[in-house]
Structure formats: structure tokens, C-alpha cells
Amino acid sequence: MNSVDLVGRLTKDIDLKFTTNGTAVGTFNLAVNRDYTSKNGEREADFISCVIWRKAAENLANFTKKGSLLGVQGRLQTRTYDNKEGQRVYATELIVDKFHLLESKNKIQGNNQNNKSNSNTQGTTNYDANSSRHYQPSKPFEGTPVDIDDDDLPF
């Protein structure tokens, strides 16, 4: 089983690029705090390299910025390549399948002027890269109206 769940903060904005055929790919590092503190009482962190593809990469780049609190789910992948000096380089990356924005919309946008709790901006935003479903739990029934005949309902 190859499954990873992480919660951390972006160390910088998502580096969004496009392949020659137009597929979006985003790379970023996630700073994940360790459960314990050092001898000096400071909390240490691990910096995990992550890769996200397609529409999910574009959405993540649009919705986040450096310092955003993010939850990611995916799988570890290793690869090797030769650098410019001809040395073999080994890389281990988290291939992100899903991400969850764990801060309010105002905080992500850097708008700290209004400290009041607003139900429209609280909660998490979840995105599943495999199904391209994007939703906000605080507004689960918003969307386009559906016209369904009563005879089509199963109850």
C-alpha cells in the first residue's frame, strides 16, 4: 500500500508549468512539523517535495500562496536522473491526488482586516484530482438548479 496524508504549509507559491502538450504540472514543498521539539525547545519540520498534475495543479496554484495551510493525500514516487555535471540524482516526491485547503478564504487571500467569524469563509475546501470535484462543505447545496420531474424520483 502506498498512501500518504500530510498537513503542512507551503514554503513558496506553487511553481506551475505546462508540458509541451499543454498538461499542467505544479511543484511545491510542504513544510510538515514534527511531533516533538528539539533540545532548544524549537519545533523542527520536514520539507516534502510534492508534484500535482492537470486541473488540480491549476486550482491549487490559484487558491494558495506561500504559507497556506494545506492537507494533501497521495502516493510516494521515486525517480532518478542525471544532472548537468553527469551525476546520478535520486528524488522521492509525493504525487498529490487530493488536496484540502485548511484555512479560511480571507486568511488565504491575506485579508486579515476582518477578524469576525463569517460562515461563508470558514471551513475547509476539498479538491479531488481524480474526479475533478471541487466543493465547500459550508455551502453544500449551492449550484445550478436541476429540473427533475416528480415521476423520476425514486421515493
Order of alpha helices (4+ residues) and beta strands (2+ residues): beta-beta-beta-beta-alpha-beta-beta-alpha-beta-beta
